Amino acid sequence: MTQPRIIHIESLDALRATAGAWDDLWRRGEATLPSLRAELLAQWVEQFSRPEDFSAIAVEAEGRLAAALPLIRVGWDKRSAVPPRIFRRWWGCASLDPPYFPFSRAAAIPCNEWSGSGDLLLEADDAVDEALRALAVGIRETGVPLLWLDEATLDAARWRQFQQTLSRGGMTVAGCRRWLVGRVEIDHDWPAYKARWSRKHRQKMAQAARRLGERGNVRLDVRSRLAPHEVETAMRQCFEIEDRGWKGEAGTSVLRTPGMAGFYVRQAEQAARWGQLEIVTLHCGGRPAAFSYGLSAKGVFHSIKVGYDPEYAEYHPGQLLRYYLLERFFADPERKALDFQGPMTEAHAAWQPERYAVGRVAVAPRGLAGRLAVLAYKHVWPWVRRGTRGGVE
């Protein structure tokens, strides 16, 4: 193997220029979420951050990328002013919010619990150790004193290996779990899977299906082959369903949040070009009762947004949609999993999913101040977070 080469990607234009190599790395690694691909990552940064604060560290080996880590510079100074409310919303900090945040050149992985954009990309082969060592060198080269790597999939092999490599390289590292996410593994034995549900859940679904069927013909529509020009109409239908519910009343629905409808439409149009968009709708009597907007790749359906029409609330339409969707997935040999994507809820737990931990990895590449901050985070943060967030465990 040739000596790995470290590449510093300093702009979204540069990221888009290397999209072919970046996406090829995504395809070869264990990450399955399409929003980790270059174009969707760039769209996320344009919507939720400042493009000038974006950078990425990549490692090239044998003529192709072997590892990549996207970052966003955050801090509280004239060069990089991030309002505290934005910092709290997208990075989940509390006691370390600006202006109390002690570093003006910290970096955070660009991600959030809605779109999941931003992650460590790593190829799955025998040369992974060399790629990670080179990535660690690239982190030191940035001169950043502190990294907040949010929404790290702590149970994933790539994140465990990454933390071990950083520690062996003399960096101070702390990984703390923040919530659990449910993932239903599709083993294609539908009767055995249903038998694992609680008796109460089985009865609830059977009763809801019967009662909704009495109201009108029930049909599940899974649109997996939408052309890009068809996407906006389909997405608008989903947004209108969501807006009729409690989110619309609270003013937090997509349609009532400036810029969000356009963001999701652009994301969905790009996913449609790749053949990785799926919009699922549960119809009753010819009317949509519930929807699920998802991104699919490598056999995994990622549930990005769900919603239902409150007119059908008594029939549990969101859960019925999952019931019929899972039944279809278990009959499809190409399907491997349904990932609920967000923090675990009671509604997710009813489906008896496997659970994986999502959290933050704090890294101090150099300097006493950074090391002290990471150690403080490691020992104090679990107490700060206890009881305030995390979903069903």
Secondary structure, 3 states (H helix, E strand, C coil): CCCCEEEEECCHHHHHHCHHHHHHHHHHECCCCHHHCHHHHHHHHHHHCCHHHEEEEEEEECCEEEEEEEEEEECECCCCECCHHHHHHHHCCCCCCCCCCCCCCEEECCCCCCCCCCCCEEECCCCHHHHHHHHHHHHHHHCCCCEEEEEEECCCHHHHHHHHHHHHCCCEEEEEEEEEEEEEECCCCHHHHHHCCCHHHHHHHHHHHHHHHHHCCEEEEEECCCCHHHHHHHHHHHHHHHHCCHHHHHCCCHHHCCCHHHHHHHHHHHHHHHCCEEEEEEEECCEEEEEEEEEEECCEEEEEEEEECHHHHHHCHHHHHHHHHHHHHHCCCCCCEEEEEEECCHHHHCCCCEEEEEEEEEEECCCHHHHHHHHHHHHHHHHHHCCCCCCCC
